[in-house]
Amino acid sequence: MAPQNGNNPAFENYYLDIYGGRWKALRESLLAPPSQTAYGEGLLEPYYLDRASVLAASSLILKDHETGEAVKTILDACAAPGGKSLVLASRMGPGTGLLSNEFSSQRRRRLAAVLDRYLPPETRARVRVAGFNAAAAAGRKSERGRFDAVLLDAPCSSERHVLRDEKALAQWTAARPRFLSQRQWSLLSAAFLLLRPGSSLVYATCALNPEENDGVAGKLMKKYSGSCILERPGFPEGEETAWGRLILPDVSGGSGPLYVARFRKKA
């Protein structure tokens, strides 16, 4: 059903079922300008991004679980536009390398431009940009266990964008979260296989619906119950969910929405 005065009844009812009486205030916060912070640690100039994104990228553990030494290889699996890669790069140890991956060639060019502009040359030299299909990468056994830390900020419903885009809102159906959750599961399960035992994995989305958040994280915990350890994100902001934390803009000064779940692959 097409939106009426910026309203899609299917969309409204879907999120009203999830958030109840909170939905009105949450919807209004999504339509307000997003809150951004100037992240400048280790950069040539500050980069403006959502504070929740900084928290997500900072949640990835970049030290070996047993030795406490800096990890050697980090993967940012879906890296564009590059803000989280900047946070990761600024936190790298001197012997650490980062692979910032983006499958879309257009978004990959934007990613490379951001890295070139904001990273000092000595840091930029340790960040490579790639364009492989992250969901299919683990199909090659030689790639499994390749990375010491993986951040997956997965493509998602991005309801904040949908509400601001008349065409996207008109086209929205409940099939969208279902379809995206399947794609996210492909990415997350592949990320887990690419991860070296003993290492850290962070899964993040900017989705509001549980299907793309706890639904996907819980599937990982169930499938790999013998080797996947839940490690709560190390920040107090947001609301605790079954498997992670959810930062919502109506109660976080405009930050988010952002869902973050953190795991460790059993050694």
N, C-alpha and C positions, 0 to 999 in steps of 0.2 A: 504494500500500500504506500502510495506516495506521501511525502510529508505534507502536513497542513500547517502553514505558517511556521515552517522550520520544525515540524513535529512528524515523526514516523511512529504511528501507534504501536507497531510491532516492536520497535526499538524501545519505546517508553515502557511498554508492559514488561518486556524482558528484564530490564534493569530495575523496574519497580518491584518485580518479584524477588529480586536478589537483595535490594537495599531498603525496601519498604519506605517508611516515612522519611528516611534519610535521603532518598533519591533526589528530591527537589533541591536541597542545598548542595548536594554533590554535583548535580547537573549544572547549577549556576556557577560553581567553582571551576568546572571544566570549561565554561564559556568565557571566564575571566582570563586576562593575560597570565601566562604561566610565570611562576617565580623562578628567576635564574640567579646563579651565583657566579662570580668571577673567579675561576680556578686558575691559579698562576704558579703553583708549586713546580719548579723545575722547567718552566716554559719561558719562551722568549717574550711573550706577552700574555695577558690573561685571556682565557677562553670561557665564554659564557655558556653555561649549561644548567640544567635542573640540578639542584642540590641532591635530589634523590639519586640521580645518575652517578654522582660522585660517591655516594654511599654504596651503591651497588658495585662499582668497580673497585672501591677500596675494600670490599668484603672478600675479594679473592685473596687467598693466602699465598704469598710469594716466597715462603720459606719451606724447606723440607720438613716434614712432620717429625722425623726422627732426629735429624742432625741439626736442625735449625739454620742450615746454610741456605743462601739465596738459591732459588730455582734457576735452571738453565734456559728452559724454553717455555714461553707463554703463548697461548693462542687466544686471540679475540675473534671468535668464530663468525660473527656477523657485525663487522666493525663500523660501517658507515653510520653517521657522518664523521665519526672520529673522536668524539668527546671522551668516551670511556677508554679508548686506546691512549689518549693523552694522559689520563689519570694513571693507567697501568705503566706507561713508559716513564712517568715521573717517579714511580715507586720501584723501578727495576734496580737490582743490584748491579755492580760494575761488570759482572760476567754474564748477565742475563740478556737474552734476545726475545723480541716480541714479533709474532707473526699476526699481522692485522689482515683479516680475510673479509672480502666482500664479493659475492657472486655477481652482482649487477655491475656491468662495466661503467655505466654512468655514475652510479654511487661510488664505485671504486676510484674514479678520477677525483671526485670530491674528497674522498678520504685521503688520498695521497696529497692533495693540495693543503688540507688541514694539517697533516703531519709535517709537511715541508715548511709551512708558515710558523708553526708554534713550537716545534722541537728544536733544541740546540743541535748543531751538526753532529756532535759526538754521540748524542742520544739517537738522533735520526738514523745514524749509520747502523744502529742495532735493531731497527724496526723495519721489517720487510712487509710489503703489501702483496697479497695473493688474491686469486679470484676463483678458487675451486668451490665445488658444491659441497658444503660442510655436511649435509645430510648423507651424502654418498661416500664421503672420504673413508669412513671406517670399513667400507666394503673391501678395502685392500688391507690384508692382514699385516703387511709391512708397516702400515701407518698406525696400527693400534699400540697404545702405550707410548706414543711419540712425545707427548707434551707433559710438562711438569705442573701446569696450571691452565685451566680453560675457563674463559668467560663466554657465556652464550646469552647475549641480549637478543632474544628471538623476535622475528617479525610477528606482529600481533594485531589484534582488533583496533588498538589505538583509538578508543572511543572519543578522546579529546579531539582528535582530528576529524572523526566522523561527524561529530556535532557541529563542527565549524565549516563543513563542506556540504553544501546542499545536495549535490549529486551523490556523494557517498552516503549521506543519510537516506536519500530516496531509495538507493539500491540495497540498503542493509536488510538482511534477513537473519533469522536465528541459525541458518546454515553456516554463516560466516564464522562464528566462534568454533563450531564443530570442525569445519574444514581447517582452520588455522591450528587448532589443537592437534590435529593429525600431523600437520607439517612440523609443529613444535616438538612433538614426540619423536619424529624422525631425526630432528636436529639434536635433541637432548640425548637420545640413546646413542647416537653416533659420537657425540662429545664425550660421553662416558667411556666409550671404547677407545677413543683417542687419548684418554688420560692415563698417565702412568700410575700404577698402584702406589698408594700412599699420598696421592696428590689431591689438590683442591679443585672443585668445580662450582661455579656460580651460574645459576639460571635466573634470568630476569626477563620481565615483559612490562610494557606500559598498559596492559589490559586491566579492565575492571572485573571481568567475569571469572569465576572460579574454574571454569572448564579449561581455560588457557593457563591457569596458575597452579593452584593445588592439584587440579586434575592431572596435569602433565607431570608435576613433581612426584605426586603419589604413585603414578605409574612406574616411574623410575625406581622408587623405593621398593615397589612390589616385585618388579621383574628382576632386580639385582639385589634382593634382600640379603643375600649372603656376603655381598661385597660392597654395598653402598651404605655409607654411614651419614646420617643427617647431622649437620653442624649448623646451628642457628646463626644467621648473620650477626655480626658483632656490633650492632648499633641499636639503640633503644627507640628510635623514631618509628612511627607507624604502628600497625596493629598485628599482633601475632595471629597467624593462621595455622592450619594443621601442619604444614611443612615449611612455612617461611614467614615473611613479614610483608605487609602491604601498606604502602604510604599513599594516603589519599589527600587531595588538595583541600578538601573542605575543612580539615582539621590540622593541616600541616603548612599553613601559610601560603598555599598555592603550589607547594611541591608535589610532584607526582602527576598522575598515578604511576606507581612503580611497585611491582612485586619482585621480591628477591628470595631465592632459596639457595642454600649452600650445602654441598655434599663433600665427602671425602671418600675416595676409593680405597678400600681396605688393602693394606699391604699384603 
